[in-house]
Amino acid sequence: MKGQIKNTLAILLAILFALALSGAIAGAEPISTNDDNVVPPEYNPVWSKWESLGGELTEGVAVSSWAPNRLDCFAVGADRTLQHKWFDGTWHDWEDLGGELYSAPAAVSWDSNRIDIFAIGKDKSLHHKWYDGSWHDWESLGGELTEGVAVSSWEPNRLDCFAVGANRTLQHKWFDGTWHDWEDLGGELYSAPAAVSWDSNRIDIVAIGKDKSMQHKWFDGSWHGWENLGGELTEGVAISSWEPHRLDCFAVGNDYQTLHHKWYDGSSWHDWICRGGKLYSAPTAVSWESHRIDIFAIGNNTSMDHKWYGQ
């Protein structure tokens, strides 16, 4: 009899243990070896400090990017030739790409291993140089220009170039397989323009107006009028976009040296904010992935200075 009781108790304990174990397992989170279920560390982008990247430069900087972690920077050297410095995981030394430039350059990449560079030449016309695996010679594209150049691209083999004409209005020349004549887009500009494309048939242009505020004009299939976005700015404007409807604008403030930042998040413009620095040229900016901005300008020792936003 005692043996039967012991056996019964053992069976009951075994059943209770099995039920408790199954309940614990049912309530537990499933274990997975699928990497898609691994939560990545929180992405917390921040602003870096300024760093100096050397060079002996006399005219503002341009930057383009054809791939993540690829940056190509351009500026005018002491002898008015185009200087080039690039980053592909490490920074490379400056190289001389020739030319005789009388404005800051502008650069854009619309495909891997493709860069198009523009600047005003001695004859006040637009000059163009490009890279497609090797560098090509400069060519003149005409025009009578007085203030530096901007360029954007919304798709392969599409280039939109902008500059200030003799009457201070915005001039536009574009390439869609062939170069088109210059057209006048109006305005009264007191700095070189900056341009960016974040979607097909979309261009946003900014420049400093007569009242030192930032002026904005855009194309979305047709051109819209200029709008005033405020600010008290003293040196040309830069613009970048890391996703549709996102715009980040930069310029030198009324202290003639610090970087100021204004951005649009798809619904509203945010107030200007100071990002520091001691700049001696207009800034330039590029975004090569979401929540990443790289900004360059000439610093107080004629070298190129760099600041970025990201992780």
Beta strands, then each sheet from edge to edge (+ up, - down):
strand 1: 46-47
strand 2: 51-52
strand 3: 57-64
strand 4: 71-77
strand 5: 82-87
strand 6: 95-96
strand 7: 106-111
strand 8: 114-120
strand 9: 126-131
strand 10: 139-140
strand 11: 145-152
strand 12: 159-165
strand 13: 170-175
strand 14: 183-184
strand 15: 194-199
strand 16: 202-208
strand 17: 214-219
strand 18: 227-228
strand 19: 233-240
strand 20: 247-253
strand 21: 259-264
strand 22: 273-276
strand 23: 284-286
strand 24: 293-298
strand 25: 304-310
sheet 1: 1+ 25- 2+
sheet 2: 1+ 25- 24+ 23-
sheet 3: 3+ 4- 5+ 6-
sheet 4: 7+ 8- 9+ 10-
sheet 5: 11+ 12- 13+ 14-
sheet 6: 15+ 16- 17+ 18-
sheet 7: 19+ 20- 21+ 22-
end
